[in-house]
Amino acid sequence: MRSTRGGAATKDGAGARRVLASAAALIAALAAAVALAGCGAPAGAATLASPAAAQKPALIPALRVVAVRPRRGAAAAPAGGALVIRFSAPIAAGTPRPWLRPRVPGSWELAGPATLVFRPAGHWPPLASIRLVIPAGRLGVRGAAGGLLARRYTSTFTTAAGSTLRLDQLLAELRYLPLRFRAAHAGARLAAATSPYLVSLKAVPGRFVWRYPRLRPLLGPLWQPRSFTVITRGALMAFEADHGLPSDGVAGARVWSALLVAVARHQVARQPFDLIQVSMAGPETLSVWRGGRVVYRSLANTGIASRPTAAGTFPVYARYLSTTMSGTNPDGSHYSDPGVPWVAYFNGGDAVHGFIRGSYGWPQSLGCVELPYSSAAVVYRYDPIGTLVQVS
């Protein structure tokens, strides 16, 4: 009985030892695995990549402006040309558009994967300073891959004006010239324009025709449609006066803008074309031409031999109902005549005005064209700013 109980005890002890040995082996294996994970695997051992390292995104390069046309600081950019911006990478289709100051009617479009183009509706404002602004960051242009501009981009260029020929065509259509312009194509006529941006700045095919054939012998030798003649200057000064602009006869940015608006709105000249003709052949006379015919004539006085009235054709540039005229007499003494009425200056200090003399019809002035008071009052109605005064 003792040996039987002793054998059973021996079997139980051996089983327990086997369980303990298996547990010890398992613990050792786990410890080795932990050691490998914490200290790194030996050379040649395979390891698993970190999930965070596998998902790390690639860097997206910033977007850059590579080129702009017209270039920064360009002058006289073509009136109907496009604005082209090229970027360093393809850009997103729905990307925010750049800004233009002043605002210009037109449209932006993608002209290539990395190119934006702005096309003005008709043309750029003439002689205008155009500022391009491309905002940086999320307000600016976005790349197709998500890239953004790191810094705001700005550029400024100046646009061109129309030619002298086109200036004459528009002034003729607005009836400021003694000629009319007949466009070769009906679409180029005055009535075709509805917006100043749609009035062409390019000269259109056609020809000029004298509105008043009787004026052709007087003004024809001065007329050259491709040159800025005194006829063009007078017409331009008259236009400026009608539209509240300085009457300097210079076709600057404000003048071109007003001219295009006037054409689009069909704002023709307020008065018929007038011409003041001064004849220094005895007896001296002043004749007023309106609508191609003489509507008034008066005896006049021009300058004496030592202070002659200059011959030529000049536009009236300043007018006064009454003013003080002063200067130097031929003997060196000074004069000051207050209250001189109905004054229209046309060439330096020479003016058409009223002045009391014992007689008229021969040289008596110091260069001005003198008229009796009653005649000067009549002539003053026909010699607004820009009116041509022809002395011969």
C-alpha positions as CSV (number, residue, x, y, z in Angstrom):
1,M,0.0,0.0,0.0
2,R,2.9,2.4,0.8
3,S,4.6,1.6,-2.5
4,T,1.4,2.2,-4.5
5,R,0.9,5.6,-2.9
6,G,4.6,6.5,-3.4
7,G,4.4,5.7,-7.2
8,A,1.5,7.9,-7.6
9,A,3.2,10.7,-5.9
10,T,6.2,10.3,-8.2
11,K,4.0,10.6,-11.3
12,D,2.4,13.7,-10.1
13,G,5.7,15.4,-9.4
14,A,7.0,14.6,-12.9
15,G,3.9,16.2,-14.5
16,A,4.3,19.3,-12.5
17,R,7.8,19.7,-13.6
18,R,6.9,19.3,-17.2
19,V,4.3,22.1,-16.9
20,L,6.8,24.4,-15.2
21,A,9.3,23.8,-17.9
22,S,6.8,24.6,-20.7
23,A,5.8,27.8,-19.0
24,A,9.5,28.8,-18.6
25,A,10.1,28.3,-22.3
26,L,7.1,30.4,-23.2
27,I,8.2,33.2,-21.0
28,A,11.7,33.1,-22.4
29,A,10.4,33.3,-26.0
30,L,8.2,36.3,-25.1
31,A,11.2,38.0,-23.4
32,A,13.3,37.5,-26.5
33,A,10.6,39.0,-28.7
34,V,10.4,42.0,-26.5
35,A,14.1,42.4,-26.6
36,L,14.2,42.4,-30.4
37,A,11.4,45.0,-30.6
38,G,13.0,47.3,-28.1
39,C,16.7,47.0,-29.1
40,G,16.4,46.4,-32.8
41,A,16.8,43.3,-34.8
42,P,20.3,41.9,-35.6
43,A,21.7,42.4,-39.2
44,G,19.7,40.4,-41.7
45,A,16.6,40.1,-39.5
46,A,13.3,41.1,-41.1
47,T,11.3,43.9,-39.4
48,L,7.9,45.6,-40.1
49,A,7.8,49.3,-41.1
50,S,6.1,51.8,-38.8
51,P,2.5,52.6,-40.0
52,A,3.1,56.3,-39.3
53,A,6.2,56.4,-41.5
54,A,4.5,54.6,-44.3
55,Q,1.6,57.2,-44.4
56,K,3.8,60.4,-44.2
57,P,2.7,62.7,-47.2
58,A,5.3,64.1,-49.7
59,L,6.0,67.8,-49.5
60,I,4.1,70.0,-52.1
61,P,6.3,72.7,-53.6
62,A,5.1,76.3,-53.5
63,L,3.6,77.7,-56.7
64,R,5.6,80.5,-58.4
65,V,4.9,83.0,-61.2
66,V,7.3,82.3,-63.9
67,A,6.4,85.0,-66.5
68,V,3.9,87.7,-67.2
69,R,3.1,89.4,-70.5
70,P,2.9,92.4,-70.8
71,R,6.0,92.4,-68.6
72,R,6.3,94.5,-65.4
73,G,6.8,98.2,-66.2
74,A,5.9,97.8,-69.9
75,A,4.7,100.9,-71.7
76,A,2.3,101.2,-74.6
77,A,1.0,97.7,-74.3
78,P,-1.2,96.8,-77.3
79,A,-4.7,98.1,-76.8
80,G,-6.4,94.8,-77.7
81,G,-3.7,92.4,-76.4
82,A,-4.2,89.7,-73.8
83,L,-2.6,89.4,-70.3
84,V,-0.7,86.1,-70.0
85,I,0.5,84.6,-66.7
86,R,2.6,81.5,-66.7
87,F,3.1,79.5,-63.4
88,S,5.7,77.0,-62.3
89,A,3.2,74.1,-62.2
90,P,-0.3,73.2,-63.4
91,I,-3.0,75.1,-61.7
92,A,-6.4,74.0,-60.5
93,A,-9.4,74.5,-62.8
94,G,-11.5,76.4,-60.3
95,T,-8.7,78.4,-58.8
96,P,-9.4,82.1,-57.7
97,R,-8.5,84.6,-60.3
98,P,-6.0,87.5,-60.0
99,W,-7.2,91.1,-59.6
100,L,-6.9,94.0,-62.0
101,R,-7.0,97.7,-61.0
102,P,-8.8,99.5,-62.4
103,R,-11.4,96.9,-63.1
104,V,-11.5,96.0,-66.8
105,P,-14.4,94.2,-68.5
106,G,-13.2,90.9,-69.8
107,S,-12.7,87.2,-69.0
108,W,-10.1,84.8,-67.5
109,E,-9.4,81.5,-69.0
110,L,-6.9,78.6,-68.8
111,A,-4.8,78.6,-71.9
112,G,-2.7,75.6,-70.8
113,P,-2.0,73.5,-67.7
114,A,0.1,76.2,-66.1
115,T,-1.1,79.4,-68.0
116,L,-3.9,81.9,-67.1
117,V,-5.0,84.4,-69.8
118,F,-7.1,87.6,-69.4
119,R,-8.8,88.9,-72.5
120,P,-10.3,92.4,-72.3
121,A,-13.7,92.9,-73.7
122,G,-12.8,95.0,-76.7
123,H,-9.6,96.7,-75.5
124,W,-7.8,98.0,-72.5
125,P,-8.5,101.6,-71.3
126,P,-6.2,103.8,-73.4
127,L,-3.1,105.3,-71.7
128,A,-4.1,103.6,-68.4
129,S,-1.8,102.2,-65.7
130,I,-3.0,98.6,-65.1
131,R,-2.1,96.9,-61.9
132,L,-2.1,93.1,-61.6
133,V,-2.4,91.5,-58.2
134,I,-2.1,87.8,-57.5
135,P,-2.8,87.2,-53.8
136,A,-0.8,84.6,-51.9
137,G,-2.0,81.7,-49.8
138,R,-5.6,80.4,-49.9
139,L,-6.9,83.6,-51.5
140,G,-4.7,83.2,-54.5
141,V,-4.2,80.9,-57.4
142,R,-4.0,77.2,-56.4
143,G,-1.9,74.6,-58.1
144,A,-3.5,71.4,-59.3
145,A,-1.5,69.5,-56.7
146,G,-2.4,71.9,-53.9
147,G,0.6,74.3,-54.1
148,L,0.0,77.9,-53.2
149,L,1.9,81.2,-53.8
150,A,4.2,82.0,-50.9
151,R,4.2,85.7,-51.6
152,R,1.7,88.1,-53.3
153,Y,2.7,89.0,-56.8
154,T,2.1,92.5,-58.3
155,S,2.9,94.0,-61.7
156,T,2.0,97.2,-63.4
157,F,2.0,98.1,-67.1
158,T,0.7,101.0,-69.2
159,T,-1.6,100.7,-72.2
160,A,-1.3,102.4,-75.6
161,A,-3.6,105.0,-77.1
162,G,-5.2,105.1,-80.4
163,S,-3.4,106.6,-83.4
164,T,-3.8,110.1,-84.7
165,L,-5.8,108.7,-87.6
166,R,-8.2,107.0,-85.3
167,L,-8.5,110.2,-83.2
168,D,-9.5,112.1,-86.4
169,Q,-12.0,109.4,-87.3
170,L,-13.7,109.6,-83.9
171,L,-13.7,113.5,-83.9
172,A,-15.2,113.5,-87.4
173,E,-17.9,111.1,-86.3
174,L,-18.7,113.4,-83.4
175,R,-18.9,116.3,-85.8
176,Y,-16.0,118.3,-84.3
177,L,-14.2,118.4,-87.7
178,P,-15.1,120.1,-90.9
179,L,-15.0,116.6,-92.5
180,R,-17.1,113.5,-92.0
181,F,-15.7,110.0,-91.9
182,R,-17.3,107.3,-94.0
183,A,-16.3,103.8,-92.7
184,A,-15.9,101.1,-95.3
185,H,-17.9,98.7,-93.2
186,A,-21.3,99.4,-91.6
187,G,-20.2,97.8,-88.3
188,A,-17.5,100.4,-87.8
189,R,-19.9,103.3,-87.8
190,L,-20.7,105.4,-84.8
191,A,-24.2,103.9,-84.2
192,A,-22.7,100.4,-83.9
193,A,-21.0,101.1,-80.5
194,T,-22.9,100.5,-77.3
195,S,-20.0,100.4,-74.8
196,P,-16.8,102.5,-74.7
197,Y,-14.8,99.3,-74.6
198,L,-16.4,98.2,-77.8
199,V,-15.4,101.3,-79.7
200,S,-12.4,100.3,-81.7
201,L,-9.1,102.0,-80.9
202,K,-7.7,100.8,-84.2
203,A,-8.2,103.0,-87.3
204,V,-10.8,101.4,-89.5
205,P,-10.9,101.4,-93.3
206,G,-12.8,104.3,-94.8
207,R,-12.3,107.9,-96.1
208,F,-12.8,111.5,-95.1
209,V,-15.2,113.7,-97.0
210,W,-15.5,117.5,-96.6
211,R,-18.8,118.4,-94.9
212,Y,-18.5,122.0,-96.3
213,P,-16.9,122.1,-99.7
214,R,-16.5,125.9,-99.5
215,L,-14.1,125.5,-96.6
216,R,-11.9,123.2,-98.5
217,P,-9.9,126.0,-100.2
218,L,-9.3,127.6,-96.8
219,L,-8.5,124.5,-94.7
220,G,-7.7,121.9,-97.2
221,P,-3.9,122.7,-97.3
222,L,-3.8,122.1,-93.5
223,W,-5.6,118.8,-93.5
224,Q,-3.5,115.6,-93.1
225,P,-5.5,112.8,-91.4
226,R,-2.4,110.9,-90.2
227,S,-0.8,114.0,-88.7
228,F,-1.8,116.0,-85.6
229,T,-2.6,119.3,-87.4
230,V,-4.1,122.5,-86.1
231,I,-7.5,121.3,-87.4
232,T,-7.2,118.2,-85.2
233,R,-6.0,120.3,-82.2
234,G,-8.9,122.8,-82.5
235,A,-11.4,120.0,-82.7
236,L,-9.9,118.3,-79.7
237,M,-9.9,121.5,-77.7
238,A,-13.6,122.0,-78.5
239,F,-14.3,118.5,-77.4
240,E,-12.4,119.0,-74.2
241,A,-14.4,122.2,-73.5
242,D,-17.7,120.5,-74.1
243,H,-16.8,117.7,-71.7
244,G,-15.4,119.7,-68.8
245,L,-11.7,118.8,-69.5
246,P,-8.7,121.2,-69.6
247,S,-8.7,122.6,-73.1
248,D,-5.0,122.0,-73.8
249,G,-5.4,120.0,-77.1
250,V,-3.5,117.0,-75.7
251,A,-5.0,113.6,-76.2
252,G,-4.2,112.1,-72.8
253,A,-5.8,109.3,-70.8
254,R,-8.8,111.3,-69.6
255,V,-9.5,112.7,-73.1
256,W,-9.4,109.2,-74.7
257,S,-11.7,107.8,-72.1
258,A,-14.2,110.7,-72.5
259,L,-14.0,110.4,-76.3
260,L,-14.8,106.7,-76.3
261,V,-17.7,107.3,-73.9
262,A,-19.0,110.1,-76.1
263,V,-18.9,107.8,-79.2
264,A,-20.7,105.0,-77.3
265,R,-23.4,107.4,-76.2
266,H,-23.6,109.3,-79.5
267,Q,-22.8,112.6,-77.9
268,V,-22.1,114.8,-80.9
269,A,-20.8,118.3,-81.0
270,R,-23.0,120.9,-79.4
271,Q,-22.4,123.6,-82.0
272,P,-21.9,123.6,-85.8
273,F,-18.4,124.0,-87.1
274,D,-17.3,127.7,-87.1
275,L,-14.3,129.4,-88.6
276,I,-13.1,133.0,-88.0
277,Q,-11.4,134.4,-91.1
278,V,-9.4,137.6,-90.8
279,S,-8.3,139.3,-94.0
280,M,-5.4,141.8,-93.8
281,A,-6.1,143.0,-97.3
282,G,-7.5,146.5,-97.3
283,P,-10.0,147.1,-96.0
284,E,-9.3,144.7,-93.2
285,T,-12.2,142.5,-92.3
286,L,-13.3,139.6,-90.1
287,S,-15.7,137.0,-91.5
288,V,-17.6,134.4,-89.5
289,W,-18.1,131.0,-91.3
290,R,-20.8,128.7,-89.9
291,G,-22.1,125.6,-91.7
292,G,-19.9,126.3,-94.7
293,R,-21.1,129.8,-95.4
294,V,-20.3,133.3,-94.2
295,V,-23.0,134.4,-91.7
296,Y,-21.4,137.7,-90.5
297,R,-18.7,140.1,-91.6
298,S,-17.2,143.3,-90.0
299,L,-14.4,145.7,-90.5
300,A,-11.5,145.0,-88.3
301,N,-8.0,146.3,-87.3
302,T,-4.9,144.2,-87.1
303,G,-1.4,144.9,-85.9
304,I,0.8,147.8,-87.0
305,A,4.1,147.2,-88.9
306,S,6.2,147.1,-85.7
307,R,3.7,144.7,-84.0
308,P,2.1,142.8,-86.8
309,T,-0.6,140.2,-86.3
310,A,0.9,136.8,-87.1
311,A,-0.5,135.1,-90.2
312,G,-1.6,131.5,-89.8
313,T,-4.4,129.4,-88.4
314,F,-4.8,129.1,-84.6
315,P,-7.4,127.7,-82.2
316,V,-9.1,129.9,-79.6
317,Y,-7.7,128.8,-76.3
318,A,-9.1,131.4,-73.8
319,R,-12.2,133.7,-73.6
320,Y,-13.4,136.5,-71.4
321,L,-16.5,138.6,-71.4
322,S,-14.4,141.4,-70.1
323,T,-10.7,141.6,-69.0
324,T,-7.8,143.9,-68.5
325,M,-5.2,143.9,-71.3
326,S,-1.7,145.2,-70.5
327,G,1.7,145.2,-72.2
328,T,4.4,147.4,-73.7
329,N,4.0,150.0,-76.4
330,P,6.4,150.3,-79.3
331,D,8.1,153.3,-77.5
332,G,8.7,151.2,-74.4
333,S,6.0,152.7,-72.2
334,H,3.5,150.4,-70.5
335,Y,-0.3,150.3,-71.0
336,S,-3.1,148.7,-69.1
337,D,-6.6,148.8,-70.6
338,P,-9.3,147.6,-68.2
339,G,-12.7,146.4,-69.3
340,V,-11.8,145.2,-72.7
341,P,-14.9,143.2,-73.9
342,W,-15.7,140.1,-75.8
343,V,-12.1,138.7,-75.8
344,A,-11.0,135.4,-77.5
345,Y,-7.3,134.7,-77.4
346,F,-6.0,132.6,-80.2
347,N,-2.2,133.1,-80.6
348,G,-0.2,134.0,-77.5
349,G,-1.2,137.6,-76.6
350,D,-3.2,138.1,-79.8
351,A,-7.0,138.1,-79.4
352,V,-10.2,139.0,-81.2
353,H,-11.9,141.6,-79.0
354,G,-13.9,144.8,-78.9
355,F,-12.0,148.1,-78.9
356,I,-13.0,151.7,-79.5
357,R,-11.3,153.4,-82.4
358,G,-12.2,156.3,-84.6
359,S,-12.2,154.0,-87.7
360,Y,-11.7,150.4,-88.6
361,G,-10.4,148.5,-91.6
362,W,-6.6,149.2,-91.4
363,P,-3.7,148.3,-89.0
364,Q,-3.9,150.0,-85.7
365,S,-3.5,147.4,-82.9
366,L,-0.4,145.9,-81.2
367,G,-1.2,142.5,-82.7
368,C,-4.8,141.9,-81.8
369,V,-7.8,141.8,-84.1
370,E,-9.9,144.8,-83.0
371,L,-13.6,145.1,-83.7
372,P,-16.3,147.7,-82.9
373,Y,-18.1,146.8,-79.7
374,S,-21.3,145.8,-81.5
375,S,-19.4,143.5,-83.9
376,A,-17.3,141.9,-81.1
377,A,-20.5,141.0,-79.2
378,V,-21.8,139.2,-82.3
379,V,-18.5,137.4,-83.0
380,Y,-18.3,136.2,-79.4
381,R,-21.2,133.9,-80.1
382,Y,-19.2,132.1,-82.8
383,D,-15.7,131.7,-81.3
384,P,-15.9,129.2,-78.4
385,I,-12.8,127.3,-77.3
386,G,-11.2,125.4,-80.2
387,T,-12.6,127.6,-83.0
388,L,-10.0,128.2,-85.7
389,V,-9.0,131.8,-86.4
390,Q,-7.3,132.1,-89.8
391,V,-5.3,135.3,-90.4
392,S,-4.1,135.9,-94.0
